[in-house]
Amino acid sequence: MVRNFLPRSSTYVGGYRGKQALKNLYEPEDCMSASGKQNNPTRLGLVVGIGASAGGLQAFTTFFAQLPPDSGMAFVLVQHLSPDHESALPEILGRIAPIPVVVAQRGMRVEPNRVYVIPPDATLTIKDSCLLVVKPAPERAHRRPIDSFFTSLAEDQGDNAVSIVLSGVGSDGSIGLAAVKESGGLTIAQAGFDHHAMTGMPQNAAATGLVDFVMQVEEMPAKLIEYRDYLALVADRKDSEGTRTDAAEHLATVLAVLRAKTGHDFSKYKIRTVTRRIQRRMQVLQVDNVPAYIKHLQEDPVEPELLFRDMLIGVTEFFRDSEAFNGLSAAIGAFLDRSPDAQTFRIWAPACSTGEEVYSLAITLQELIEARGAVSPSKFSAQTSMIMPSSSLERGGTSVSAESHRSVSSAGFLKRTARSARTADPHNVCLFRS
């Protein structure tokens, strides 16, 4: 059996990936303001994507009741909606929010001080600051509208992006939130009364280790205002690509402290990438200058680990490189056909981020073996930088075909066979020992 993997892309459309899914559905010249007038692109302030599912209405109303009318931000709301009924959310929020609330339409340009609400049975993304609405939405098993929007928001707005995960069931939003953080944006998840992430979507988002703030909804608007003001304060310290120009002279010191605290040396990494990661931590903390951040890095027991995680942000997924996995599946299948009595397979997967790659290898090998009615123990040695959250295991099948999703989920394969076959070593190839 040769598995056919879905094509990889930076943009999600439900469970299916691929820019081809959006081909011919978007033309930049069609971009209009909410009033219907064609307009030219202008530099936006923060664009805040907010995702919610069950219980989202209460969270939305609480959020906008605390928002000032002149924040200068644009808000895009993505809620899990019934595809068969019109949503009352725009009307309800229109009575509460201090700024206009409109239903998102294809080609609508995002403007400051305005709220855009996803329509029912649709996938909503953003490109060149214009909204793209694709109907109908994918079938329920492949529908991840919050991930779809967050991922496109990260690609389109970079460090101008903010993703907020509010109450809801499941893990939608966790993948897109990682993309926002990788692009330099801000990530927030809703806390309950005990100030811990709420069960469901916020908890799964927080479990990725990529959420900057876990807070109650009524506190979020004030945090966004603080963040907006800080970005305005340091804007003149950035070059044309948005990288701080005052960081270079202190870079060696920051990396030396990080190595002393964590044992990891980033001195050979790309200077711009490392600088942007340090800059992102400074933005989250709203630290005015690099020497002040160095002092914080030296004295705060948690900050070295947080910076380390930011350095290693990676947006990964199951079966990410479809061509590679198709080729690997064919090669392993041919080997099994030639050597049906093969004993133990040993597979080393170095630098595999949070582990999706090694689980993908385990699934591929196990399916090939089972298709031939054989039993062959497999041992996977994976070098990972962070532990993959359980929410990733739950959504493992969303990266593959519907048929494979059913077989993986129903058999509990990810949590049973693949996990038992996997060992993890530190994310450092130089330290690896077989």
Disulfide bonds with the S-S distance in Angstrom:
Cys31-Cys130 1.37
